[in-house]
């Protein structure tokens, strides 16, 4: 199995790069984000590799980081997500953005990916929600709150305050983060109006 390739960029295709390693040209399929970040032909590059061996072909997928490769693997554990869809998701969202979106149950962010409809986005978010926090850079309290809202376990004042901010035009993850911070400072028994006021202050920072 090939796990990493280091060589010179030979040429680019629509969704792949030819990497010259000691005179052998490897065709490596990459997300559009990875392709855009690679250097010009003739320059050196290193890619983490995922090797797929089928009866009729061997296919290489390349990633700038091991974290991106790990997300490529994780995404394909979701029903209905193959290599093509996984690459499309990673073309749309950086690994950190994807982790945050899943941790915060932000289905809308995931469904921005071409070819990913609401049902697949829902499956990605729900099936990977326990794995995402390890990669996310969001406050664990916000992740916890996002899960409570998604499962309809959040206290009523909290849910109402988030709904109010969403109605004012803020995104769900943004509103949830602001209200999580507000409820931390106001305490468990805070009323909806107080949470909204504190939440707006957080958003204005």
Secondary structure, DSSP 4 states (H G I P E B T S, - for coil): ---EEEEEEEEE-SSEEEEEETTEEEEEE--HHHHHHS--TTSEEEEEEEEEE-SS-EEEEEESSHHHHHHHHHHTTSTT--HHHHHHHHHHS-HHHHHHHHHTT-HHHHTTSTT--HHHHHHHHHHHHHHHTTT--S-HHHHHHHHHHHTT-S-HHHHHHHHHHHHTT--HHHHHHHHHHHHHHH-TT--HHHHHHHHHHHHH-
